[in-house]
Amino acid sequence: MNQRFDRRSSLWTQPYWLVAAIALAALILAGCAGQLPAAPAPAAVTDTPVEEAAGGAVEQQADRATDSGTVPAPEEPTPVDLGELTVSDEQFKGMTVGFTEAGFPFRGDPDAPVIVYEYSDFECPFCARYATQTEPAINDNFVRDGSLLVIFRDFPLEGLHPNAPAAHAAALCAADQGAVAYWEMHDEIFRAQSEWANSTDTAGFFGGLAEQLGLDMDAFNSCVASGEKAAMVDAGVAE
């Protein structure tokens, strides 16, 4: 049985800070998306000494503080309302796992002070490298100790990776059988990326993974055939 955890009830009862790490996805997917735009030309160098420029900035800041009487306090971060989280009774590799109210899989303490949204592509080689080489260290150092909550978002770049949407749909069909089943499929899909990336029978390959994981194959195959999860993946990318 899954447990329900209402993230909304705890947002204002403790000090809270948030990192929404969409930049993480940008860095990972940049390698898959082709050449980055050229960097802008450096600004022209002036003859103003560094000390003079710094002094002017300090004077301007002091003038603003004098005019208002007080130095403005830094703005407090705005908490993100994740709604009600469904938490699995089972852990995955020592981590709490489950789904957000919107149905996105997560791993980590639902009350963690830092939240990362990871947008990823199962067929992206840099994403696979991150998942197999970097992610374990992040889990060890931040997720398992309750510091970090990771929410996974499907972001296949179909133009570059034509088999990626099928991989994401297969993972979501595994998710219908529980959060642990989802994360097991997630890891296996990334681990075996080189075996299915150029396959002409992705349904058969992912079905084989599901069978190895001991999933209910009638339910899994019916889910894949329905096309429901493929439509969900497309809608998520279009957001």
PAFIVEX-224868 format. One record per residue (C-alpha): residue number from 0; residue in three letters; x, y, z. Coordinates in Angstrom, 2 decimals. Layout:
BEGIN
<pt n="NUM" res="ala" u="X" v="Y" w="Z"/>
...
//
This chain:
BEGIN
<pt n="0" res="met" u="0.00" v="0.00" w="0.00"/>
<pt n="1" res="asn" u="1.22" v="3.50" w="-0.85"/>
<pt n="2" res="gln" u="1.20" v="6.37" w="1.62"/>
<pt n="3" res="arg" u="-0.01" v="9.89" w="0.98"/>
<pt n="4" res="phe" u="2.17" v="12.85" w="1.89"/>
<pt n="5" res="asp" u="0.87" v="16.40" w="1.51"/>
<pt n="6" res="arg" u="3.87" v="18.58" w="0.73"/>
<pt n="7" res="arg" u="1.67" v="21.67" w="1.00"/>
<pt n="8" res="ser" u="1.19" v="21.20" w="4.73"/>
<pt n="9" res="ser" u="4.91" v="21.45" w="5.49"/>
<pt n="10" res="leu" u="5.99" v="24.30" w="3.23"/>
<pt n="11" res="trp" u="5.54" v="27.04" w="5.78"/>
<pt n="12" res="thr" u="6.40" v="25.17" w="8.99"/>
<pt n="13" res="gln" u="10.19" v="25.09" w="8.59"/>
<pt n="14" res="pro" u="12.98" v="27.13" w="6.95"/>
<pt n="15" res="tyr" u="12.76" v="26.38" w="3.25"/>
<pt n="16" res="trp" u="15.02" v="26.92" w="0.27"/>
<pt n="17" res="leu" u="14.70" v="25.54" w="-3.20"/>
<pt n="18" res="val" u="16.87" v="24.76" w="-6.17"/>
<pt n="19" res="ala" u="14.87" v="24.01" w="-9.31"/>
<pt n="20" res="ala" u="17.70" v="22.57" w="-11.35"/>
<pt n="21" res="ile" u="16.42" v="22.86" w="-14.87"/>
<pt n="22" res="ala" u="19.98" v="23.96" w="-15.58"/>
<pt n="23" res="leu" u="21.00" v="20.39" w="-14.85"/>
<pt n="24" res="ala" u="18.94" v="19.20" w="-17.78"/>
<pt n="25" res="ala" u="20.27" v="21.99" w="-19.97"/>
<pt n="26" res="leu" u="23.84" v="20.95" w="-19.28"/>
<pt n="27" res="ile" u="23.14" v="17.27" w="-19.86"/>
<pt n="28" res="leu" u="21.04" v="17.72" w="-22.99"/>
<pt n="29" res="ala" u="23.36" v="20.33" w="-24.48"/>
<pt n="30" res="gly" u="25.65" v="17.57" w="-25.65"/>
<pt n="31" res="cys" u="22.74" v="15.94" w="-27.47"/>
<pt n="32" res="ala" u="21.27" v="19.08" w="-28.93"/>
<pt n="33" res="gly" u="24.21" v="20.09" w="-31.10"/>
<pt n="34" res="gln" u="26.51" v="23.08" w="-31.09"/>
<pt n="35" res="leu" u="25.73" v="25.81" w="-28.62"/>
<pt n="36" res="pro" u="25.35" v="29.41" w="-29.85"/>
<pt n="37" res="ala" u="28.55" v="31.42" w="-30.04"/>
<pt n="38" res="ala" u="29.39" v="33.36" w="-26.92"/>
<pt n="39" res="pro" u="28.86" v="37.14" w="-27.16"/>
<pt n="40" res="ala" u="31.91" v="39.29" w="-27.79"/>
<pt n="41" res="pro" u="33.58" v="40.57" w="-24.61"/>
<pt n="42" res="ala" u="32.73" v="44.06" w="-23.53"/>
<pt n="43" res="ala" u="35.15" v="46.80" w="-24.48"/>
<pt n="44" res="val" u="37.88" v="47.44" w="-21.93"/>
<pt n="45" res="thr" u="37.76" v="50.93" w="-20.38"/>
<pt n="46" res="asp" u="40.52" v="52.94" w="-18.79"/>
<pt n="47" res="thr" u="38.68" v="53.12" w="-15.45"/>
<pt n="48" res="pro" u="40.85" v="51.57" w="-12.72"/>
<pt n="49" res="val" u="39.38" v="48.58" w="-10.95"/>
<pt n="50" res="glu" u="39.60" v="50.32" w="-7.60"/>
<pt n="51" res="glu" u="37.72" v="53.36" w="-8.91"/>
<pt n="52" res="ala" u="34.98" v="51.25" w="-10.47"/>
<pt n="53" res="ala" u="34.55" v="49.21" w="-7.31"/>
<pt n="54" res="gly" u="34.52" v="52.33" w="-5.19"/>
<pt n="55" res="gly" u="31.81" v="53.87" w="-7.33"/>
<pt n="56" res="ala" u="29.64" v="50.76" w="-6.98"/>
<pt n="57" res="val" u="30.05" v="50.83" w="-3.20"/>
<pt n="58" res="glu" u="29.17" v="54.54" w="-3.07"/>
<pt n="59" res="gln" u="26.03" v="53.96" w="-5.16"/>
<pt n="60" res="gln" u="24.95" v="51.14" w="-2.86"/>
<pt n="61" res="ala" u="25.59" v="53.29" w="0.19"/>
<pt n="62" res="asp" u="23.59" v="56.16" w="-1.33"/>
<pt n="63" res="arg" u="20.60" v="53.84" w="-1.91"/>
<pt n="64" res="ala" u="20.81" v="52.60" w="1.66"/>
<pt n="65" res="thr" u="20.98" v="56.18" w="2.97"/>
<pt n="66" res="asp" u="18.01" v="57.33" w="0.89"/>
<pt n="67" res="ser" u="15.77" v="54.52" w="2.10"/>
<pt n="68" res="gly" u="17.12" v="54.38" w="5.63"/>
<pt n="69" res="thr" u="17.61" v="50.62" w="5.48"/>
<pt n="70" res="val" u="19.41" v="48.10" w="3.32"/>
<pt n="71" res="pro" u="16.84" v="45.97" w="1.43"/>
<pt n="72" res="ala" u="16.69" v="42.42" w="2.74"/>
<pt n="73" res="pro" u="17.16" v="39.60" w="0.23"/>
<pt n="74" res="glu" u="13.93" v="38.15" w="-1.12"/>
<pt n="75" res="glu" u="12.74" v="34.88" w="0.37"/>
<pt n="76" res="pro" u="12.48" v="32.00" w="-2.14"/>
<pt n="77" res="thr" u="8.96" v="31.06" w="-3.13"/>
<pt n="78" res="pro" u="8.08" v="27.48" w="-2.14"/>
<pt n="79" res="val" u="6.83" v="25.16" w="-4.86"/>
<pt n="80" res="asp" u="3.47" v="23.52" w="-4.21"/>
<pt n="81" res="leu" u="3.93" v="19.86" w="-5.09"/>
<pt n="82" res="gly" u="0.50" v="18.95" w="-3.76"/>
<pt n="83" res="glu" u="-0.11" v="15.47" w="-2.42"/>
<pt n="84" res="leu" u="2.71" v="13.01" w="-3.00"/>
<pt n="85" res="thr" u="2.13" v="9.27" w="-3.25"/>
<pt n="86" res="val" u="4.93" v="7.56" w="-1.33"/>
<pt n="87" res="ser" u="5.73" v="3.89" w="-1.90"/>
<pt n="88" res="asp" u="5.85" v="1.56" w="1.10"/>
<pt n="89" res="glu" u="9.00" v="0.05" w="-0.44"/>
<pt n="90" res="gln" u="12.29" v="1.83" w="-0.89"/>
<pt n="91" res="phe" u="14.44" v="1.71" w="-4.01"/>
<pt n="92" res="lys" u="18.14" v="1.24" w="-3.24"/>
<pt n="93" res="gly" u="17.65" v="2.79" w="0.18"/>
<pt n="94" res="met" u="15.71" v="5.82" w="-1.13"/>
<pt n="95" res="thr" u="12.11" v="6.85" w="-0.65"/>
<pt n="96" res="val" u="10.31" v="6.86" w="-3.99"/>
<pt n="97" res="gly" u="6.86" v="7.73" w="-5.27"/>
<pt n="98" res="phe" u="4.90" v="10.07" w="-7.53"/>
<pt n="99" res="thr" u="3.91" v="13.71" w="-7.38"/>
<pt n="100" res="glu" u="0.26" v="14.72" w="-7.59"/>
<pt n="101" res="ala" u="0.82" v="15.33" w="-11.32"/>
<pt n="102" res="gly" u="2.15" v="11.77" w="-11.71"/>
<pt n="103" res="phe" u="5.87" v="12.51" w="-12.03"/>
<pt n="104" res="pro" u="8.19" v="9.94" w="-10.40"/>
<pt n="105" res="phe" u="10.44" v="11.14" w="-7.61"/>
<pt n="106" res="arg" u="13.16" v="9.78" w="-5.36"/>
<pt n="107" res="gly" u="14.21" v="11.22" w="-2.02"/>
<pt n="108" res="asp" u="12.64" v="12.55" w="1.16"/>
<pt n="109" res="pro" u="9.30" v="14.25" w="0.30"/>
<pt n="110" res="asp" u="10.19" v="16.94" w="2.86"/>
<pt n="111" res="ala" u="13.73" v="17.54" w="1.55"/>
<pt n="112" res="pro" u="14.74" v="21.23" w="1.56"/>
<pt n="113" res="val" u="16.10" v="21.07" w="-2.01"/>
<pt n="114" res="ile" u="14.13" v="19.96" w="-5.06"/>
<pt n="115" res="val" u="15.68" v="19.14" w="-8.43"/>
<pt n="116" res="tyr" u="13.60" v="18.74" w="-11.59"/>
<pt n="117" res="glu" u="15.59" v="16.49" w="-13.89"/>
<pt n="118" res="tyr" u="14.54" v="16.75" w="-17.55"/>
<pt n="119" res="ser" u="16.13" v="13.85" w="-19.39"/>
<pt n="120" res="asp" u="16.16" v="11.79" w="-22.58"/>
<pt n="121" res="phe" u="16.66" v="8.02" w="-22.27"/>
<pt n="122" res="glu" u="18.47" v="7.84" w="-25.61"/>
<pt n="123" res="cys" u="20.80" v="10.80" w="-25.01"/>
<pt n="124" res="pro" u="24.31" v="9.38" w="-24.41"/>
<pt n="125" res="phe" u="25.22" v="12.22" w="-22.05"/>
<pt n="126" res="cys" u="22.06" v="11.56" w="-20.04"/>
<pt n="127" res="ala" u="23.00" v="7.89" w="-19.81"/>
<pt n="128" res="arg" u="26.50" v="8.83" w="-18.66"/>
<pt n="129" res="tyr" u="25.01" v="11.06" w="-15.99"/>
<pt n="130" res="ala" u="22.54" v="8.36" w="-14.87"/>
<pt n="131" res="thr" u="25.14" v="5.60" w="-14.64"/>
<pt n="132" res="gln" u="28.22" v="7.53" w="-13.48"/>
<pt n="133" res="thr" u="27.16" v="10.73" w="-11.70"/>
<pt n="134" res="glu" u="23.72" v="9.97" w="-10.32"/>
<pt n="135" res="pro" u="24.93" v="7.25" w="-7.92"/>
<pt n="136" res="ala" u="27.20" v="9.78" w="-6.18"/>
<pt n="137" res="ile" u="24.34" v="12.29" w="-5.94"/>
<pt n="138" res="asn" u="22.14" v="9.60" w="-4.43"/>
<pt n="139" res="asp" u="24.85" v="8.67" w="-1.91"/>
<pt n="140" res="asn" u="25.68" v="12.22" w="-0.85"/>
<pt n="141" res="phe" u="22.39" v="14.08" w="-1.06"/>
<pt n="142" res="val" u="19.33" v="11.92" w="-1.71"/>
<pt n="143" res="arg" u="19.69" v="9.19" w="0.89"/>
<pt n="144" res="asp" u="20.43" v="11.63" w="3.71"/>
<pt n="145" res="gly" u="17.22" v="13.58" w="3.05"/>
<pt n="146" res="ser" u="18.85" v="16.70" w="1.59"/>
<pt n="147" res="leu" u="17.55" v="16.36" w="-1.96"/>
<pt n="148" res="leu" u="14.31" v="15.39" w="-3.70"/>
<pt n="149" res="val" u="14.67" v="14.54" w="-7.41"/>
<pt n="150" res="ile" u="11.64" v="14.71" w="-9.69"/>
<pt n="151" res="phe" u="12.14" v="13.08" w="-13.10"/>
<pt n="152" res="arg" u="10.57" v="14.63" w="-16.18"/>
<pt n="153" res="asp" u="10.41" v="12.96" w="-19.60"/>
<pt n="154" res="phe" u="12.06" v="15.06" w="-22.28"/>
<pt n="155" res="pro" u="12.91" v="12.91" w="-25.33"/>
<pt n="156" res="leu" u="14.45" v="14.74" w="-28.28"/>
<pt n="157" res="glu" u="12.73" v="12.68" w="-30.95"/>
<pt n="158" res="gly" u="14.40" v="14.47" w="-33.84"/>
<pt n="159" res="leu" u="17.79" v="13.30" w="-32.59"/>
<pt n="160" res="his" u="16.72" v="10.12" w="-30.79"/>
<pt n="161" res="pro" u="13.81" v="8.44" w="-32.60"/>
<pt n="162" res="asn" u="13.60" v="5.51" w="-30.16"/>
<pt n="163" res="ala" u="13.54" v="7.71" w="-27.06"/>
<pt n="164" res="pro" u="9.74" v="8.26" w="-26.90"/>
<pt n="165" res="ala" u="9.16" v="4.50" w="-26.82"/>
<pt n="166" res="ala" u="11.64" v="4.19" w="-23.95"/>
<pt n="167" res="his" u="9.88" v="6.87" w="-21.92"/>
<pt n="168" res="ala" u="6.48" v="5.30" w="-22.61"/>
<pt n="169" res="ala" u="7.80" v="1.91" w="-21.46"/>
<pt n="170" res="ala" u="9.10" v="3.42" w="-18.21"/>
<pt n="171" res="leu" u="5.71" v="5.02" w="-17.54"/>
<pt n="172" res="cys" u="3.98" v="1.70" w="-18.19"/>
<pt n="173" res="ala" u="6.28" v="0.20" w="-15.56"/>
<pt n="174" res="ala" u="5.25" v="3.06" w="-13.27"/>
<pt n="175" res="asp" u="1.68" v="1.77" w="-13.35"/>
<pt n="176" res="gln" u="3.00" v="-1.17" w="-11.34"/>
<pt n="177" res="gly" u="4.60" v="0.97" w="-8.66"/>
<pt n="178" res="ala" u="7.35" v="3.51" w="-8.02"/>
<pt n="179" res="val" u="9.98" v="0.84" w="-7.40"/>
<pt n="180" res="ala" u="9.10" v="-0.80" w="-10.73"/>
<pt n="181" res="tyr" u="9.47" v="2.59" w="-12.44"/>
<pt n="182" res="trp" u="12.95" v="3.30" w="-11.05"/>
<pt n="183" res="glu" u="14.10" v="-0.24" w="-11.81"/>
<pt n="184" res="met" u="13.01" v="0.22" w="-15.43"/>
<pt n="185" res="his" u="14.56" v="3.70" w="-15.50"/>
<pt n="186" res="asp" u="17.95" v="2.31" w="-14.49"/>
<pt n="187" res="glu" u="17.76" v="-0.66" w="-16.86"/>
<pt n="188" res="ile" u="16.80" v="1.51" w="-19.84"/>
<pt n="189" res="phe" u="19.78" v="3.78" w="-19.28"/>
<pt n="190" res="arg" u="22.12" v="0.86" w="-18.57"/>
<pt n="191" res="ala" u="21.16" v="-0.90" w="-21.81"/>
<pt n="192" res="gln" u="20.98" v="2.22" w="-23.98"/>
<pt n="193" res="ser" u="23.50" v="0.96" w="-26.55"/>
<pt n="194" res="glu" u="21.43" v="-2.21" w="-27.02"/>
<pt n="195" res="trp" u="18.16" v="-0.53" w="-27.99"/>
<pt n="196" res="ala" u="19.12" v="2.91" w="-29.36"/>
<pt n="197" res="asn" u="19.28" v="1.59" w="-32.94"/>
<pt n="198" res="ser" u="16.78" v="-1.22" w="-32.52"/>
<pt n="199" res="thr" u="13.91" v="-1.74" w="-34.95"/>
<pt n="200" res="asp" u="11.93" v="-3.62" w="-32.28"/>
<pt n="201" res="thr" u="11.83" v="-1.35" w="-29.24"/>
<pt n="202" res="ala" u="8.54" v="-2.85" w="-28.04"/>
<pt n="203" res="gly" u="10.13" v="-6.29" w="-27.94"/>
<pt n="204" res="phe" u="13.28" v="-5.03" w="-26.22"/>
<pt n="205" res="phe" u="11.49" v="-3.06" w="-23.50"/>
<pt n="206" res="gly" u="9.08" v="-5.93" w="-23.06"/>
<pt n="207" res="gly" u="12.10" v="-8.13" w="-22.38"/>
<pt n="208" res="leu" u="13.34" v="-5.70" w="-19.74"/>
<pt n="209" res="ala" u="9.92" v="-5.66" w="-18.10"/>
<pt n="210" res="glu" u="9.86" v="-9.44" w="-18.01"/>
<pt n="211" res="gln" u="13.33" v="-9.56" w="-16.45"/>
<pt n="212" res="leu" u="12.11" v="-7.20" w="-13.74"/>
<pt n="213" res="gly" u="9.18" v="-9.48" w="-12.99"/>
<pt n="214" res="leu" u="6.44" v="-7.08" w="-14.06"/>
<pt n="215" res="asp" u="2.90" v="-8.18" w="-14.89"/>
<pt n="216" res="met" u="3.41" v="-8.64" w="-18.63"/>
<pt n="217" res="asp" u="-0.27" v="-8.61" w="-19.59"/>
<pt n="218" res="ala" u="-0.68" v="-5.24" w="-17.90"/>
<pt n="219" res="phe" u="2.59" v="-3.91" w="-19.30"/>
<pt n="220" res="asn" u="1.91" v="-4.97" w="-22.90"/>
<pt n="221" res="ser" u="-1.63" v="-3.64" w="-22.74"/>
<pt n="222" res="cys" u="-0.33" v="-0.30" w="-21.47"/>
<pt n="223" res="val" u="2.24" v="-0.01" w="-24.26"/>
<pt n="224" res="ala" u="-0.28" v="-0.99" w="-26.94"/>
<pt n="225" res="ser" u="-2.82" v="1.57" w="-25.75"/>
<pt n="226" res="gly" u="-0.54" v="4.49" w="-26.65"/>
<pt n="227" res="glu" u="-1.70" v="6.34" w="-23.52"/>
<pt n="228" res="lys" u="1.79" v="6.82" w="-22.10"/>
<pt n="229" res="ala" u="3.22" v="7.86" w="-25.46"/>
<pt n="230" res="ala" u="0.61" v="10.62" w="-25.57"/>
<pt n="231" res="met" u="1.55" v="11.67" w="-22.03"/>
<pt n="232" res="val" u="5.21" v="11.93" w="-23.03"/>
<pt n="233" res="asp" u="4.32" v="14.05" w="-26.07"/>
<pt n="234" res="ala" u="2.16" v="16.34" w="-23.95"/>
<pt n="235" res="gly" u="4.92" v="16.77" w="-21.39"/>
<pt n="236" res="val" u="7.47" v="17.76" w="-24.04"/>
<pt n="237" res="ala" u="5.00" v="20.25" w="-25.52"/>
<pt n="238" res="glu" u="4.50" v="22.09" w="-22.21"/>
//
